[in-house]
Amino acid sequence: MLSLAVLVSGGGTNLQAIIDAIENKFIKDAKVDLVISSSESAYAIERAKKHGIRTETIVPKSFSSKEDYDKALFECLSKAKPDLIVLAGFLTAIPAKIIAGFRGKIINIHPSLIPSFCGKGYYGIHVHEAALKRGVKITGATVHYVDEDLDTGPIILQKAVEVREEDTPQILQKRVMEEAEHIILPEAINMIAAALKKQEEV
């Protein structure tokens, strides 16, 4: 059984997509054991609690230094020992120590077709603003492994979404979430869980 730690910062719609996919048996052999939020006001915390999932809130600004925050996050994850860390709208950079300690065990959902509109400054609504400003006709989402650089790890899955003339950044963001993010993130987790189960059976 793949143990998941999901890291969130906001509303938690991707977290909900994961929970729903586990409960309706689309994701097999995986469970969310921990949700960590970087914000005390994140609605994702309420989503987790409604499903009996343990939560931790580790807020960067409540620490005197980035090093102290990084240490607290690392210690929390090390204690939980998840098989897979899922960044589901997590707006804080992952410390190098965590990437090294959980090499190949961290995935992220990004709201564009990488390598387009990714890297520094491209997060949340900013990605969709940039896509519309550039005039692209197709956008989408990408699930990828996390490495030391922003959005540069190996790609696991991608899904394209049409950009329409009447789109605003908010409308496009919602469509990318519903038509891509909420579909391929559970798919990627299910793939990884199935691969782990296969290895255990060998």
Backbone bond lengths (Angstrom), bond angles and torsions (degrees), N, CA, C in turn:
res aa  C-N    CA-C-N  psi(-1)  N-CA   C-N-CA  omega(-1)  CA-C   N-CA-C  phi
1 M - - - 1.466 - - 1.530 109.30 -
2 L 1.327 115.62 121.60 1.462 121.55 -178.87 1.528 109.66 -75.35
3 S 1.327 116.30 119.35 1.458 121.70 178.41 1.526 109.57 -89.35
4 L 1.336 115.86 124.34 1.460 121.14 -176.44 1.519 111.97 -108.52
5 A 1.323 115.56 138.34 1.458 122.52 165.80 1.519 105.87 -115.20
6 V 1.316 117.49 120.43 1.464 121.87 -177.27 1.520 109.10 -107.10
7 L 1.329 116.11 125.92 1.463 121.94 -178.82 1.522 109.31 -103.27
8 V 1.327 116.42 129.47 1.465 122.35 -172.64 1.528 110.94 -134.83
9 S 1.335 114.75 164.14 1.462 119.83 175.89 1.529 112.97 -136.58
10 G 1.337 117.28 -15.65 1.464 119.23 -172.35 1.513 114.38 -136.15
11 G 1.338 114.87 -129.17 1.456 121.33 -172.74 1.512 115.75 -66.95
12 G 1.315 116.77 -29.18 1.454 120.32 175.57 1.516 115.85 81.41
13 T 1.338 117.70 29.07 1.466 118.78 179.41 1.529 111.62 -67.09
14 N 1.324 117.25 -34.94 1.463 119.30 176.16 1.530 111.04 -69.98
15 L 1.316 117.06 -36.43 1.463 120.38 173.65 1.526 109.48 -59.98
16 Q 1.326 116.50 -44.45 1.472 120.15 179.65 1.524 110.85 -62.16
17 A 1.333 116.59 -39.05 1.468 119.98 178.26 1.527 110.87 -61.73
18 I 1.330 116.66 -38.06 1.466 121.02 177.88 1.528 110.34 -67.16
19 I 1.326 115.83 -47.79 1.472 120.54 180.00 1.530 110.79 -58.75
20 D 1.337 115.67 -46.23 1.470 120.36 -179.67 1.526 111.06 -61.90
21 A 1.329 116.23 -41.34 1.470 120.65 -178.31 1.527 111.42 -67.04
22 I 1.324 116.55 -32.25 1.476 120.14 175.99 1.525 110.04 -71.95
23 E 1.331 116.03 -44.15 1.463 120.07 -176.65 1.523 112.77 -68.82
24 N 1.353 117.00 -32.01 1.468 118.30 178.18 1.528 112.67 -92.82
25 K 1.326 115.40 10.64 1.472 123.27 173.21 1.527 114.14 71.34
26 F 1.353 117.01 13.80 1.471 117.53 173.09 1.527 109.02 -68.34
27 I 1.335 116.15 -45.93 1.466 120.34 172.24 1.519 107.19 -87.69
28 K 1.315 115.36 119.44 1.457 120.94 179.23 1.531 109.09 -107.04
29 D 1.316 116.08 149.70 1.465 121.66 173.95 1.527 113.49 61.71
30 A 1.337 116.61 36.41 1.465 121.09 175.61 1.524 109.37 -148.97
31 K 1.331 116.42 150.62 1.458 121.23 176.29 1.527 109.17 -148.35
32 V 1.328 115.45 148.58 1.463 121.02 176.49 1.521 107.60 -87.65
33 D 1.314 116.94 113.65 1.463 121.43 -179.53 1.522 112.85 -97.51
34 L 1.334 116.63 -20.34 1.461 119.93 -175.65 1.517 110.64 -154.45
35 V 1.342 115.61 137.56 1.464 121.87 171.32 1.516 107.27 -120.51
36 I 1.326 115.88 125.28 1.464 121.32 178.42 1.524 108.64 -112.87
37 S 1.327 116.30 126.69 1.459 120.87 179.58 1.525 110.82 -111.37
38 S 1.327 115.79 142.42 1.466 120.87 175.54 1.530 111.18 -93.09
39 S 1.348 115.89 4.25 1.461 120.68 -179.58 1.516 109.97 -137.41
40 E 1.321 116.38 134.69 1.468 120.77 179.03 1.519 112.06 -69.30
41 S 1.333 116.74 -24.19 1.468 120.82 -176.10 1.526 113.47 -96.94
42 A 1.322 118.03 4.99 1.462 121.07 -177.70 1.528 111.09 -64.80
43 Y 1.333 116.84 125.46 1.456 120.62 179.40 1.534 111.19 -66.77
44 A 1.324 116.00 -19.40 1.466 120.49 177.52 1.528 111.48 -56.04
45 I 1.323 117.27 -31.80 1.467 121.26 178.92 1.527 110.03 -62.01
46 E 1.339 116.13 -43.11 1.473 120.34 178.92 1.520 110.84 -65.37
47 R 1.310 116.66 -39.02 1.471 119.91 177.69 1.531 110.22 -59.07
48 A 1.325 115.82 -45.10 1.467 120.18 -179.67 1.527 111.08 -63.45
49 K 1.325 116.58 -45.69 1.466 120.70 -177.84 1.523 111.89 -62.40
50 K 1.333 116.76 -35.20 1.464 120.91 179.24 1.529 111.41 -62.26
51 H 1.308 115.66 -23.68 1.473 120.12 -178.52 1.524 111.90 -108.58
52 G 1.334 115.94 15.12 1.451 120.04 175.34 1.514 115.00 70.04
53 I 1.322 116.74 25.23 1.465 121.58 -179.09 1.524 109.83 -93.87
54 R 1.296 116.49 134.70 1.469 121.57 179.57 1.529 110.50 -65.66
55 T 1.317 115.79 138.69 1.461 120.44 -179.38 1.524 111.54 -125.22
56 E 1.314 114.91 150.50 1.462 122.90 172.45 1.524 107.24 -133.99
57 T 1.316 116.64 139.85 1.460 121.18 176.00 1.522 108.43 -115.20
58 I 1.324 115.41 116.86 1.468 121.43 -179.65 1.524 106.86 -125.29
59 V 1.325 115.96 100.14 1.466 122.24 -172.22 1.524 110.32 -96.91
60 P 1.331 117.85 120.19 1.474 120.64 -177.41 1.524 114.40 -52.11
61 K 1.332 117.21 -43.29 1.473 119.91 -174.78 1.531 113.44 -70.89
62 S 1.331 116.99 -10.69 1.460 119.49 178.74 1.529 112.54 -85.76
63 F 1.334 115.76 -1.82 1.465 120.58 178.44 1.522 109.64 -105.98
64 S 1.317 115.97 150.82 1.467 120.27 -176.86 1.522 112.51 -73.90
65 S 1.330 117.62 -19.60 1.463 120.73 179.07 1.524 110.08 -151.25
66 K 1.316 115.10 160.89 1.469 120.69 177.15 1.522 110.15 -62.50
67 E 1.326 115.78 -35.51 1.463 120.40 -179.59 1.530 111.07 -62.08
68 D 1.350 116.17 -40.31 1.466 120.56 178.92 1.533 110.89 -66.49
69 Y 1.339 115.37 -40.48 1.471 119.20 177.72 1.525 110.71 -63.72
70 D 1.329 115.38 -47.80 1.464 120.54 -179.85 1.532 111.07 -57.14
71 K 1.322 115.84 -40.56 1.467 121.24 -179.87 1.523 110.73 -65.11
72 A 1.326 116.67 -43.31 1.466 120.93 -179.15 1.529 111.29 -64.22
73 L 1.329 115.91 -42.06 1.468 119.98 179.14 1.523 110.83 -66.55
74 F 1.331 116.34 -42.17 1.462 120.61 178.83 1.528 111.31 -62.43
75 E 1.319 115.77 -43.75 1.470 119.94 -179.04 1.528 111.72 -65.36
76 C 1.318 116.27 -38.30 1.458 120.44 178.91 1.528 110.55 -64.05
77 L 1.319 116.60 -45.41 1.463 120.80 -179.84 1.527 111.37 -69.43
78 S 1.317 116.76 -39.02 1.471 120.55 -179.99 1.523 111.28 -63.46
79 K 1.325 115.55 -36.96 1.466 120.46 178.77 1.530 110.83 -69.38
80 A 1.341 116.20 -38.52 1.467 121.07 -178.46 1.529 112.37 -73.46
81 K 1.325 116.45 -30.33 1.469 122.85 179.80 1.534 113.20 52.27
82 P 1.332 118.07 55.21 1.472 119.31 178.75 1.526 111.13 -72.47
83 D 1.326 115.65 152.52 1.466 120.36 173.72 1.519 110.68 -77.38
84 L 1.345 115.50 -27.65 1.463 120.50 -178.39 1.523 109.19 -147.14
85 I 1.339 115.39 132.53 1.464 122.21 174.84 1.525 106.90 -102.96
86 V 1.335 116.06 125.61 1.460 121.00 -177.91 1.527 109.34 -112.83
87 L 1.321 116.74 119.15 1.463 121.55 176.12 1.523 106.99 -89.45
88 A 1.338 115.87 107.51 1.459 121.29 -175.35 1.525 109.39 -117.17
89 G 1.342 115.34 78.57 1.453 119.82 -175.27 1.514 111.66 77.00
90 F 1.321 115.99 36.25 1.465 121.85 179.32 1.520 108.35 -90.98
91 L 1.335 116.90 117.29 1.468 121.44 -169.72 1.522 113.95 -98.32
92 T 1.318 116.68 19.05 1.458 121.25 178.78 1.519 109.18 -117.47
93 A 1.329 116.57 136.10 1.467 120.34 -179.87 1.524 110.59 -62.53
94 I 1.320 115.81 138.12 1.457 120.88 179.46 1.526 109.31 -80.66
95 P 1.323 118.24 125.58 1.470 121.28 -179.54 1.535 111.94 -61.31
96 A 1.314 115.28 146.91 1.467 120.77 -179.60 1.528 111.54 -58.30
97 K 1.336 116.48 -33.16 1.468 120.42 -179.45 1.528 111.10 -62.96
98 I 1.332 116.48 -37.65 1.460 120.46 178.63 1.528 110.20 -71.68
99 I 1.314 116.57 -41.85 1.471 119.93 178.50 1.522 110.51 -60.36
100 A 1.330 115.70 -42.40 1.467 119.84 179.27 1.529 111.35 -68.76
101 G 1.327 116.01 -38.84 1.462 119.94 -177.64 1.516 114.24 -74.02
102 F 1.337 115.79 -23.82 1.472 120.95 -179.91 1.532 109.96 -124.23
103 R 1.312 115.62 43.64 1.469 121.58 -177.33 1.536 111.22 -56.00
104 G 1.341 115.58 126.53 1.455 120.44 179.12 1.516 113.99 75.36
105 K 1.341 116.43 9.31 1.463 120.37 -177.79 1.533 112.24 -123.42
106 I 1.338 116.72 18.78 1.463 121.63 179.27 1.525 108.28 -126.87
107 I 1.344 116.28 126.53 1.460 120.00 176.11 1.525 109.65 -124.28
108 N 1.331 115.25 156.40 1.460 121.91 -177.98 1.525 109.58 -134.92
109 I 1.330 115.59 148.02 1.466 120.69 171.70 1.526 107.40 -105.58
110 H 1.339 116.36 125.98 1.473 121.20 -179.14 1.528 108.81 -120.50
111 P 1.341 118.14 134.73 1.468 121.23 -173.43 1.520 115.63 -83.85
112 S 1.327 116.74 47.50 1.466 121.23 171.25 1.525 108.01 -157.28
113 L 1.321 115.53 171.79 1.452 120.13 174.87 1.533 107.46 -89.25
114 I 1.316 115.86 93.51 1.464 120.86 179.23 1.531 108.56 -56.82
115 P 1.355 119.77 133.51 1.466 127.36 19.67 1.530 116.50 -93.08
116 S 1.313 118.69 11.92 1.465 119.80 177.32 1.528 110.83 -77.76
117 F 1.324 116.44 139.69 1.462 123.38 171.30 1.532 112.47 50.07
118 C 1.305 114.82 56.30 1.462 119.58 177.96 1.526 109.06 -139.54
119 G 1.317 115.89 172.64 1.458 120.72 -178.61 1.520 111.50 94.64
120 K 1.313 116.73 -162.01 1.455 122.44 -174.11 1.524 112.03 -59.21
121 G 1.321 115.87 129.34 1.463 121.90 176.91 1.518 114.64 88.30
122 Y 1.318 116.47 -12.97 1.465 119.88 -178.60 1.526 109.91 -98.15
123 Y 1.313 115.54 92.54 1.462 121.41 176.76 1.523 108.10 -150.51
124 G 1.337 115.58 155.37 1.454 120.80 176.75 1.519 112.88 53.70
125 I 1.323 115.32 -138.29 1.463 121.80 -175.10 1.523 112.14 -64.41
126 H 1.335 118.05 -24.06 1.469 121.57 -178.75 1.525 111.76 -61.03
127 V 1.321 116.88 -33.10 1.466 120.86 178.79 1.522 110.03 -62.70
128 H 1.314 117.01 -44.84 1.464 121.58 -176.35 1.525 111.41 -74.51
129 E 1.323 116.85 -32.90 1.470 119.84 173.89 1.518 110.12 -61.81
130 A 1.324 116.39 -42.44 1.464 120.88 -179.56 1.526 111.47 -67.26
131 A 1.319 116.56 -39.59 1.465 120.56 -179.93 1.530 111.00 -63.41
132 L 1.328 116.15 -42.99 1.462 119.78 179.31 1.524 111.71 -69.38
133 K 1.321 116.52 -38.82 1.465 120.48 178.32 1.516 111.39 -62.90
134 R 1.327 116.63 -36.68 1.475 121.32 -179.87 1.520 112.05 -75.98
135 G 1.333 115.75 -22.83 1.458 119.33 178.18 1.520 114.88 84.42
136 V 1.320 117.45 23.85 1.467 119.23 179.99 1.528 110.09 -66.83
137 K 1.325 116.04 151.85 1.465 121.61 -179.95 1.526 111.76 -98.49
138 I 1.327 115.28 -19.15 1.462 121.39 179.68 1.532 108.69 -131.78
139 T 1.308 116.13 132.20 1.454 120.89 171.44 1.525 106.54 -129.69
140 G 1.332 118.28 -154.40 1.453 118.79 179.90 1.510 111.99 158.53
141 A 1.327 116.03 -151.28 1.461 121.34 -179.68 1.519 109.68 -144.21
142 T 1.332 114.70 158.64 1.462 122.08 -177.27 1.524 109.86 -136.23
143 V 1.321 116.51 134.42 1.459 121.49 168.06 1.517 106.66 -104.78
144 H 1.333 116.07 127.93 1.460 119.24 -177.59 1.522 110.61 -143.19
145 Y 1.319 114.70 158.36 1.466 119.48 172.71 1.519 108.73 -72.91
146 V 1.313 116.18 152.60 1.462 122.16 -177.92 1.524 109.78 -99.39
147 D 1.342 114.81 130.42 1.464 120.33 172.12 1.527 108.58 -124.21
148 E 1.342 116.78 -164.76 1.465 119.80 -172.64 1.523 114.33 -69.12
149 D 1.333 118.37 -21.59 1.458 120.82 179.74 1.529 110.27 -101.02
150 L 1.324 117.15 165.42 1.461 121.43 -177.19 1.524 111.70 -78.02
151 D 1.315 116.32 119.55 1.470 123.13 172.87 1.525 113.86 61.70
152 T 1.327 117.66 29.54 1.470 120.81 -176.95 1.528 113.30 -110.59
153 G 1.330 117.72 -4.63 1.459 119.74 -178.30 1.523 112.67 -69.96
154 P 1.332 117.54 164.61 1.470 122.17 -178.60 1.524 112.55 -53.86
155 I 1.331 114.95 136.70 1.466 121.37 -179.30 1.528 109.98 -80.71
156 I 1.333 115.61 135.03 1.463 121.66 178.04 1.527 110.38 -99.01
157 L 1.326 116.70 -53.13 1.466 122.13 -179.76 1.520 110.45 -144.90
158 Q 1.329 115.48 150.71 1.456 121.35 172.00 1.522 108.91 -138.10
159 K 1.328 115.63 152.91 1.463 120.33 175.37 1.521 108.81 -144.02
160 A 1.329 115.42 131.25 1.460 121.18 -177.27 1.520 111.71 -86.67
161 V 1.339 115.16 150.21 1.464 122.97 177.84 1.526 107.78 -135.99
162 E 1.315 116.37 135.86 1.457 121.55 179.64 1.526 111.19 -70.71
163 V 1.333 115.61 139.64 1.466 121.12 172.25 1.526 107.58 -99.23
164 R 1.322 116.71 130.32 1.465 121.40 -176.98 1.522 111.03 -107.72
165 E 1.341 115.47 154.49 1.469 121.08 -175.66 1.529 112.50 -58.77
166 E 1.328 116.67 -35.47 1.465 119.86 -175.83 1.524 113.25 -85.89
167 D 1.324 117.85 2.90 1.458 120.93 -175.74 1.525 112.69 -64.65
168 T 1.321 114.34 139.07 1.463 122.39 164.92 1.527 105.55 -105.97
169 P 1.327 119.08 165.94 1.465 119.35 177.20 1.529 112.80 -55.24
170 Q 1.335 116.54 -38.33 1.466 120.26 -178.03 1.528 111.59 -69.01
171 I 1.326 116.44 -42.35 1.471 120.46 179.31 1.527 109.92 -65.26
172 L 1.330 116.29 -43.16 1.459 120.13 -179.82 1.518 110.99 -65.94
173 Q 1.318 116.69 -40.66 1.466 120.75 177.74 1.528 111.07 -57.60
174 K 1.324 116.24 -45.39 1.470 121.00 -179.07 1.531 110.65 -63.88
175 R 1.348 117.18 -42.52 1.466 120.00 -178.59 1.528 111.16 -67.54
176 V 1.332 117.05 -39.39 1.472 120.12 178.56 1.525 110.16 -63.94
177 M 1.327 116.44 -40.42 1.462 119.57 176.84 1.528 110.93 -60.22
178 E 1.344 115.57 -52.18 1.465 120.84 -172.94 1.523 112.78 -71.38
179 E 1.337 117.32 -38.17 1.462 120.44 -173.87 1.526 113.76 -94.50
180 A 1.324 117.06 -13.00 1.464 118.81 -177.81 1.523 113.04 -131.79
181 E 1.336 117.57 -63.04 1.467 121.06 -173.86 1.527 112.70 -55.84
182 H 1.331 116.28 -49.67 1.466 120.55 -175.28 1.530 112.50 -71.12
183 I 1.315 116.00 -10.50 1.468 120.75 178.46 1.524 111.47 -96.59
184 I 1.344 116.20 -50.44 1.472 117.91 -172.19 1.523 114.05 -81.48
185 L 1.338 118.07 -22.58 1.465 118.00 177.11 1.534 110.70 -67.30
186 P 1.338 119.41 -49.61 1.468 118.37 173.78 1.528 113.32 -60.07
187 E 1.334 117.07 -36.91 1.468 120.81 178.55 1.529 110.75 -60.44
188 A 1.327 115.65 -44.86 1.461 120.15 -178.71 1.521 111.19 -64.31
189 I 1.336 116.41 -42.79 1.463 120.15 178.81 1.522 110.55 -63.03
190 N 1.330 116.82 -41.96 1.460 120.76 178.97 1.526 111.53 -62.94
191 M 1.334 116.40 -39.81 1.469 121.07 177.41 1.526 111.28 -61.78
192 I 1.328 115.90 -45.08 1.457 120.42 -178.52 1.529 110.62 -67.53
193 A 1.343 116.63 -40.27 1.461 120.82 177.52 1.525 111.14 -62.76
194 A 1.321 116.52 -41.55 1.470 120.98 -179.87 1.519 110.65 -65.82
195 A 1.342 116.23 -39.39 1.465 120.12 179.29 1.517 110.83 -65.88
196 L 1.347 117.04 -39.60 1.467 120.58 178.35 1.516 110.70 -65.25
197 K 1.324 117.39 -42.10 1.456 121.15 179.76 1.528 110.21 -62.38
198 K 1.319 115.91 -41.93 1.464 120.57 179.03 1.521 111.43 -61.01
199 Q 1.337 115.96 -41.94 1.472 120.41 178.50 1.523 110.81 -63.50
200 E 1.324 116.36 -40.02 1.466 120.58 -178.76 1.530 112.14 -67.72
201 E 1.334 115.68 -27.72 1.452 120.49 -177.92 1.529 112.38 -81.35
202 V 1.331 115.60 -19.40 1.471 119.63 -177.83 1.526 110.62 -71.59
